[in-house]
Amino acid sequence: AQAIKAVVIQQRRDAMTEALNAAFHQMAQSDWPKQETCYVTLLKLLKNIVEHPAEAKFRHLKMQNAALKAKVFDLPGALDFLRSVGFQEVENGEALECSAPAEEVKTAKNRLEKHADDAKMNELRRERDAKIAEEKAKAKKDPFTCHKELATTEEEREALRKELERDRLEMAAELAHRGPTQASKASDLKFGAHEADTSCFKKGGG
């Protein structure tokens, strides 16, 4: 009997894991701000059940609740998540009610926390990659602009510094070749690294 019970429990866990993963995948297709709002709200709902397992009000969700509808129910995959946790439709579909043990709800809550953390990290990486791509595009368009946003790494800053210094020396040599009067003006050049503000090359930006 114990072996059969263990098999049934494992089957329920496997079914929950599969359902949760499917719901997470669907939820992740929405814009991040909507995802984040949904995750925060769901975590609060599940936390209430875990901390107050005997309180019926925390296990009962009205489908027409405006806040829940906007933050949770309208996000594709959110209702599937709730169903996988153990929520079922009651009152002719007007509400959801959870009869799952608090331990199972806690397991789902922990899984949601991990998914939300991973989704947040993915969003931060996406924002970082987009910013780097934008800065590199600006640098390619105007490589002589001295701006801290254009040199995102120490290697890039060093390369740009050398390029500016090389251009300055070439200009100075050209003026020296033209004559003493013009050569004396080399110190007044406002080009490149000679006179321009190069604070943007300092480590960590300006």
C-alpha positions in Angstrom: 0.0 0.0 0.0 2.8 2.4 0.9 4.5 1.7 -2.5 1.3 2.4 -4.4 0.8 5.7 -2.4 4.4 6.7 -3.2 3.8 6.1 -6.9 0.6 8.1 -6.9 2.3 11.0 -5.1 5.2 11.0 -7.6 2.7 10.9 -10.5 0.9 14.0 -9.1 4.3 15.8 -8.7 5.3 14.9 -12.3 1.9 16.1 -13.6 2.2 19.4 -11.6 5.7 19.9 -12.9 4.6 19.4 -16.5 1.6 21.7 -16.1 3.7 24.4 -14.4 6.4 24.3 -17.1 3.7 24.7 -19.8 2.2 27.6 -17.9 5.5 29.3 -17.4 6.4 29.0 -21.1 3.1 30.6 -22.0 3.4 33.4 -19.5 6.9 34.2 -20.6 5.6 35.2 -24.1 4.1 38.5 -22.7 5.9 41.8 -22.2 8.0 41.8 -19.1 6.1 44.6 -17.2 2.9 42.5 -17.5 4.8 39.3 -16.4 6.4 41.0 -13.4 3.0 42.3 -12.2 1.5 38.9 -12.6 4.3 37.1 -10.8 4.3 39.5 -7.8 0.5 39.1 -7.4 0.5 35.3 -7.7 3.3 35.0 -5.2 1.3 37.1 -2.7 -1.8 34.9 -3.3 0.2 31.7 -2.8 2.0 33.1 0.2 -1.3 33.8 1.9 -2.4 30.2 1.4 0.9 28.8 2.7 0.9 31.0 5.8 -2.8 30.7 6.5 -3.8 27.2 5.1 -7.1 27.1 7.1 -8.3 30.5 5.9 -10.9 29.9 3.2 -10.8 33.5 2.0 -7.3 33.1 0.7 -8.2 30.0 -1.3 -11.2 31.7 -3.0 -10.7 34.1 -6.0 -13.5 36.0 -7.7 -13.1 35.9 -11.5 -14.7 39.3 -11.8 -12.3 40.9 -9.4 -11.0 43.9 -11.4 -7.5 43.9 -9.9 -7.0 40.2 -10.3 -8.4 40.2 -13.8 -6.0 43.0 -14.9 -2.9 41.7 -13.1 -3.4 37.9 -13.4 -6.3 36.5 -15.3 -5.7 38.5 -18.5 -2.1 37.2 -18.8 -2.0 34.1 -21.1 -0.9 31.1 -19.0 -1.8 32.6 -15.6 -5.0 30.7 -15.3 -3.3 27.5 -16.4 -0.8 28.1 -13.6 -3.5 28.5 -11.0 -5.2 25.3 -12.2 -1.9 23.4 -12.0 -1.5 24.6 -8.4 -4.9 23.1 -7.5 -7.4 25.9 -8.2 -10.7 24.7 -9.7 -13.7 26.6 -11.1 -16.7 26.9 -8.7 -19.9 28.9 -8.7 -20.6 28.2 -12.4 -17.2 29.6 -13.3 -17.6 32.8 -11.4 -14.7 31.9 -9.0 -11.7 29.8 -8.4 -11.1 27.7 -5.3 -8.0 25.9 -4.2 -8.3 22.6 -2.2 -4.6 21.6 -2.6 -2.6 20.9 0.6 -0.5 23.8 1.7 2.7 21.8 1.0 1.8 21.5 -2.6 1.0 25.2 -2.8 4.4 25.9 -1.3 6.1 23.8 -3.9 4.3 25.7 -6.7 5.2 29.0 -5.0 8.9 28.0 -4.9 8.8 27.0 -8.5 7.2 30.4 -9.4 9.8 32.3 -7.5 12.6 30.6 -9.4 10.9 31.1 -12.7 10.3 34.8 -11.9 14.0 35.3 -10.9 15.2 33.6 -14.1 12.8 35.7 -16.2 14.0 38.9 -14.5 17.7 38.0 -15.3 16.7 37.3 -18.9 15.1 40.7 -19.1 18.2 42.4 -17.7 20.4 40.6 -20.2 18.1 41.6 -23.0 18.3 45.2 -21.9 22.1 45.1 -21.6 22.6 43.5 -25.0 20.2 46.0 -26.6 22.2 48.9 -25.0 25.5 47.5 -26.1 24.2 47.0 -29.7 22.9 50.6 -29.7 26.2 52.0 -28.5 28.2 50.0 -31.0 26.0 51.3 -33.8 26.6 54.8 -32.6 30.3 54.3 -32.5 30.3 52.8 -36.0 28.4 55.8 -37.3 30.6 58.4 -35.7 33.9 56.7 -34.5 35.5 60.1 -33.6 32.9 61.2 -31.1 34.4 61.2 -27.6 31.5 60.0 -25.5 31.7 57.5 -22.7 28.7 55.6 -24.1 30.6 54.7 -27.2 33.4 52.9 -25.4 31.8 50.1 -23.4 35.0 48.1 -22.5 38.5 49.0 -21.5 39.8 47.5 -24.8 37.5 49.7 -26.8 38.4 52.8 -24.9 42.1 52.0 -25.4 41.7 51.4 -29.1 39.8 54.7 -29.5 42.4 56.6 -27.5 45.2 55.3 -29.7 43.3 56.1 -32.9 42.7 59.7 -31.7 46.4 60.1 -30.7 47.5 58.7 -34.1 45.3 61.2 -35.9 46.6 64.1 -33.9 50.3 63.1 -34.6 49.5 62.8 -38.3 47.9 66.3 -38.3 50.9 67.7 -36.4 53.4 66.1 -38.8 51.5 67.5 -41.8 51.5 71.0 -40.4 55.3 70.7 -39.6 55.9 69.7 -43.2 54.1 72.8 -44.4 56.3 75.2 -42.5 57.4 76.6 -39.1 54.5 79.1 -38.8 51.9 76.5 -39.4 53.7 73.9 -37.3 53.7 76.2 -34.3 49.9 76.0 -34.4 49.9 72.2 -33.6 49.7 72.9 -29.9 46.4 74.7 -30.5 44.7 71.9 -32.2 41.2 71.1 -30.8 41.2 67.6 -32.4 41.4 64.2 -30.9 43.1 63.5 -27.6 45.4 66.6 -27.6 43.0 69.3 -26.4 39.6 67.5 -26.4 38.0 66.4 -23.1 39.1 62.8 -22.7 37.6 62.2 -19.3 35.3 59.7 -20.9 38.3 57.4 -21.3 38.9 57.1 -17.6 38.0 53.8 -16.2 34.3 53.6 -15.3 33.3 56.5 -17.6 33.3 60.3 -16.9 
